[in-house]
């Protein structure tokens, strides 16, 4: 698995997914509102929580999960 600086590439591991789910549950109101999501730069925040992923990777993962499962409950 390659990495760029301290960011991983490739599939998300269990630790990253668990941090993602916890983050989504904590910031659900912001995540669900497109204006607030952009205003609060939520994927930058997510990237700081999941230190092994960039904001772009977090956004892409979120879109994939949302498309696949609809939402996280």
C-alpha positions as CSV (number, residue, x, y, z in Angstrom):
1,X,0.0,0.0,0.0
2,X,1.4,3.4,-1.0
3,X,1.2,6.5,1.1
4,X,1.6,10.2,0.5
5,X,3.2,11.9,3.5
6,X,1.0,10.5,6.2
7,X,-2.0,9.8,4.0
8,X,-2.9,6.3,2.9
9,X,-4.3,5.3,-0.5
10,X,-6.5,2.4,-1.3
11,X,-9.3,0.8,0.6
12,X,-10.3,2.1,4.1
13,X,-9.4,-0.1,7.0
14,X,-11.6,-0.8,10.0
15,X,-10.1,1.9,12.2
16,X,-10.7,4.6,9.5
17,X,-14.2,3.4,8.9
18,X,-15.0,3.5,12.6
19,X,-13.7,7.0,12.8
20,X,-15.7,7.9,9.8
21,X,-19.0,6.5,11.3
22,X,-18.3,8.3,14.6
23,X,-17.7,11.6,12.8
24,X,-20.8,11.3,10.7
25,X,-23.0,10.6,13.8
26,X,-21.4,13.5,15.7
27,X,-21.8,16.0,12.8
28,X,-25.0,14.7,11.1
29,X,-26.7,18.1,11.0
30,X,-23.8,19.7,9.2
31,X,-23.3,16.7,6.8
32,X,-26.9,16.7,5.8
33,X,-27.0,20.4,4.9
34,X,-25.0,21.2,1.7
35,X,-24.6,24.9,2.6
36,X,-23.3,24.2,6.1
37,X,-21.2,21.3,4.8
38,X,-19.3,23.7,2.5
39,X,-19.3,26.6,5.0
40,X,-17.9,24.5,7.8
41,X,-15.4,22.7,5.5
42,X,-16.6,19.5,7.1
43,X,-14.4,17.2,5.0
44,X,-11.3,19.1,6.2
45,X,-12.5,18.5,9.7
46,X,-13.0,14.9,8.9
47,X,-9.5,14.7,7.5
48,X,-8.1,16.1,10.7
49,X,-10.0,13.4,12.7
50,X,-9.0,10.6,10.3
51,X,-5.4,11.6,10.1
52,X,-4.6,9.0,7.4
53,X,-6.9,10.5,4.8
54,X,-7.1,13.7,2.9
55,X,-10.3,15.9,2.7
56,X,-10.8,14.7,-0.9
57,X,-10.5,11.1,0.1
58,X,-13.0,11.7,3.0
59,X,-15.5,13.3,0.6
60,X,-15.1,10.5,-1.9
61,X,-15.6,7.9,0.7
62,X,-18.7,9.7,2.1
63,X,-20.2,9.9,-1.4
64,X,-19.5,6.2,-2.0
65,X,-21.0,5.1,1.3
66,X,-24.0,7.4,0.8
67,X,-24.7,6.0,-2.6
68,X,-24.2,2.4,-1.5
69,X,-26.1,2.5,1.8
70,X,-28.2,5.7,1.7
71,X,-27.2,6.8,5.2
72,X,-25.4,5.8,8.4
73,X,-27.6,5.1,11.4
